[in-house]
Amino acid sequence: MSYHASKHKEGMLLLSGLCVFMAFMLGYPAVANIWYSLSNISFSDIHTSEFVGLVNFENQLFSPKMWKAMGFSLQFGLICAALEVVLALLLVFTLHPILSRRPWLTAFLMLPMMVSPALMGVMYRLMLNEFAGVVPLYFEMFGVYVNFLGPENIYTTVIVIEVLQWTPFALLILLAARQAVSPDIEEAANMDGAKPLQLIRFIFLPAMLPAIVIVAFIRFIDSFRVFDHIFVLTGGGPGSKTTSISIYIYKLFFNQNAIGEAVAVSLILLFMSLILFVMAAKLIFRSE
Amino acid sequence: MIVQPKSMLRRVGNAMRWVVLILAVTILNLPVITTFLTSFKSTADINAFPPKWIFSPTLDHYREVLITGNTHYPSYIWNSVVIATVGTLLAIALTFPAAYAIARHRTGSTWLLPIVSNLRALPLIIFAIPFYFMYQSLGLLDTRIGLALIACVINIPLALLMLVGFIQDIPRDLDEAASLDGANVWQILRHVIWPASRPILFTVAVLSFIYSWNEFLFGLILSTKNAVPVTVGATFFVTSYGVKWGATAAAMILGILPPLLIGFFAYPYIGKSMLRGAIKG
């Protein structure tokens, strides 16, 4: 046996554990998904489901509710990613002198990332509660009555919660990108009499652009699939006002027993995600 | 004399930066701070208006959640400990040899690595439904091992990416020297690569544990009674405990404390590799 062939065999052996595990945990569900999406499966007769063709896809592709949930997720993802990047940039440029001298302070800023989003949702529910929450009480003291969890404000509230929890992520990466800019360039620009805003506009932002694009993309796909904190706060309501595509699939599955249709939407979502990846990969590739 | 106003300006500017920092830390952590305070307040203090910031702390709510309240909360915490630990160890056991093969032999680097790393970005709900039926037929529904296997799937992408990145930077001379001494591949892994990878293994373990602990969707769908993790169990308080603010707050704090403490104290060690992993993902 040649050296390369034996190396290859050894490599395959080392990979086998992971491959078998992934094939079992993801391969089976992938195949099952395709069958479920083409059948009339339900909780009562899992084993006697029949082939129904593309009915499930047809029902969902022409369902305004599905597109409304998809639209919610897209909009939610875009708004959150944009706000997080802008906030993080403002914080990076303001706090950079402090944080680069005392890096340990950064640990306080990244604490929200360590909290489970579901529990974060519950904590906001306590904090924003109309009758006993701390925040509405303080607003009340200034004569302002706001019901943060009421139908008129809930959309803003779920966005603010997501932004407050994940701005730290954008902050960490953009801070690293800012610190990677060579001090020499900064000094040279300073000697030429550049004002701070000009420095940011012409030196830092262009240098940080690849990091900004990557952060925005990561945050977008993460917010796009949002489930946890919205589910514990509103369950997708009132009505379908805060129903993201993940919550929509969950509801089809558990509350409406429309399993075939839920899986069909999953596959539509998978397809859309793949398109998104290809587009993003091109974008990132170009910006680098 | 001319320098004077400029340095004044600089000092004011610096003070403003500190104000922004303190405000940012307070606002970002406000839910944790207020929940923490509420969990130690007596019920009378919780309902006080205006809200009290100074009060005599009580452990009553923690006692209720953990001992007297018949809440099953200790078993939820235990479930999360088991799920997160097993999910983390299994992920490392599976990805460590695979990462070595990818880093050194380039086996699978063109197909396995992209597949696994893209997995991280897919909406998890896509897998929820087939998992439900698969677990139902295998008898894994509502079991800790079932949820630990899922935690492992979720941890694998990050673990693999970070390990491959790190092992690539370990000098090849080390394993070649061991191989000349007659060590086989498993011995090289055990005695050369494993000890050299300790820092990254620590980071991977910490992050995997935190992610598994915080997982909610699969806990919600795949557990009903016996394997309920703390993230799901904590939400029961909102519906069934409605007005018991103190107990709910105590439950939240218990649920977020392990990842919060681990993350905070491990941050100086994991910060850098966390960034690298996030960017590559």
Interface residues (C-beta under 8 A of the other chain):
Chain A: K7 H8 E10 G11 M12 L14 L15 G17 L18 C19 F21 M22 M25 L26 Y28 P29 A30 A32 N33 Y36 I46 L91 T94 L95 P97 I98 P103 W104 L105 T106 A107 F108 L109 M110 L111 P112 M113 M114 V115 S116 P117 A118 L119 M120 V122 M123 Y124 R125 L126 M127 A132 V134 L137 Y138 M141 L164 T167 P168 F169 L172 I173 A176 A211 I214 I218 I221 F224 R225 F227 D228 F231 V232 I245 S246 I249 Y250 F253 F254 I259 A262 V263 S266 L267 L269 L270 S273 F277
Chain B: N14 M16 R17 W18 V20 L21 A24 V25 I27 L28 N29 L30 P31 V32 T34 T35 T38 I46 N47 F49 P50 P51 A93 L94 T95 P97 A98 Y100 A101 I102 R104 H105 R106 T107 G108 L112 V116 N118 L119 A121 L122 P123 L124 I125 I126 F127 A128 I129 P130 F131 Y132 F133 M134 Q136 L149 I150 C152 V153 I156 L160 V185 I210 W213 N214 E215 F216 L217 L220 I221 T231 V232 A234 T235 F237 V238 W245 T248 A249 M252 G255 I256 P259 L260 I262 G263 F264 Y267 P268 G271 M274 L275 A278 I279 G281
